[in-house]
């Protein structure tokens, strides 16, 4: 019998469909105004995961990918600020549980 080293959660990017380790993806949740914001990795409610590719973040603003992921009809706003910061910066983002927009955080 082999010893289990632990479970590694795998999630799928809602934009490109590529499966990755959960910690490599950014989790989006809906706030009370039906806006997709960065959420805590363990927060309540339905979440959608997006990888760090520029094309994936650009595709979120158009199409119905988030509607399908959140199982909601009607418009889902993705903050332009959220997308532009994710696309234009090469530093990882703070994924705190505040539900606020992503905050850039320098790497060590």
Helices and strands as residue ranges (DSSP letters): E 10-12, E 19-21, G 22-24, E 26-30, E 35-38, E 48-50, H 54-60, H 65-70, E 77-78, H 80-88, E 93-94, E 103-104
